[in-house]
Amino acid sequence: SPRAKKQKDDMPHDSVLLRSFVEAGPNGLSVKQVGNLLGRGGKAMRGAARKWAVRVGLIRDQGADPFDDCRVGTARGIRIKSDLQVLAKEILKGGA
């Protein structure tokens, strides 16, 4: 079946989320915003975010956590850890 083959650009939200994270930088994104882009809410969002990070090449395996918790206004949020921000920008530019 044609759905069996997974392409790298299979997830259109991947680059949208990466760009959002890079643009937000140390301010991070709200948990709700990340959850909406990943199609996962609540506690499931964190696992989905790790899978996403592996997919885009930010981390090698899901055992690593590339995110810090933060506040976005009054809401809970997550941001890409500062030491991974440069890598995130490189991936976004297509240089990684």
C-alpha positions in Angstrom: 0.0 0.0 0.0 1.2 3.6 -0.7 0.8 4.5 3.0 3.4 1.9 4.1 6.3 4.0 2.9 7.1 6.8 5.2 8.8 9.8 3.6 10.8 12.4 5.5 8.3 15.1 4.6 5.4 12.8 5.7 4.7 15.1 8.6 3.9 18.7 7.4 3.7 19.9 10.9 7.3 18.9 11.7 8.9 21.9 10.0 6.1 24.2 11.3 6.8 23.1 14.9 10.6 23.4 14.4 10.2 26.9 13.0 7.9 27.8 15.9 10.4 26.5 18.5 13.4 28.3 16.8 11.4 31.6 16.6 10.3 31.3 20.2 13.8 30.6 21.4 14.2 30.8 25.2 10.5 31.9 25.5 9.3 28.5 24.4 5.9 27.5 23.2 2.8 26.7 25.2 2.0 23.0 25.9 -1.3 23.6 24.2 0.3 24.9 21.0 2.8 22.1 20.8 0.0 19.6 21.5 -2.2 21.0 18.8 0.6 20.7 16.2 1.4 17.1 17.3 -2.2 16.1 17.6 -1.5 15.1 21.3 -2.8 16.7 24.4 -2.0 16.6 28.1 0.6 14.0 29.3 0.8 12.4 25.8 2.2 15.6 24.4 5.7 15.2 26.0 6.2 11.7 24.5 4.9 12.9 21.1 7.3 15.9 21.3 10.2 13.5 22.0 9.3 11.4 19.0 9.1 14.5 16.9 12.6 15.6 18.2 14.0 12.2 17.0 12.2 12.6 13.7 13.6 16.0 12.9 17.1 15.0 14.1 17.3 17.0 17.3 18.1 13.9 19.5 19.1 10.4 18.5 16.7 8.5 20.8 13.6 9.2 22.8 15.5 8.5 26.1 17.0 12.0 25.9 14.8 15.0 26.7 15.6 17.9 24.5 13.1 20.2 26.3 13.0 22.5 29.3 9.8 23.4 31.0 9.0 27.1 31.0 6.1 29.5 31.3 4.5 31.2 28.3 2.6 34.0 29.9 0.5 32.2 32.5 0.5 28.9 30.6 2.8 25.9 30.9 5.2 25.6 28.1 8.3 23.8 26.8 11.3 25.1 25.0 14.2 23.4 23.2 17.2 23.3 25.7 19.6 26.1 25.1 22.5 23.8 24.0 20.2 22.4 21.3 19.0 25.8 20.0 21.9 26.1 17.5 21.3 22.6 16.2 17.6 23.4 15.8 18.5 26.4 13.7 20.8 24.4 11.5 18.2 21.7 10.9 15.7 24.5 10.0 18.2 25.9 7.5 18.7 22.4 6.2 22.3 22.3 7.2 22.3 19.5 9.7 
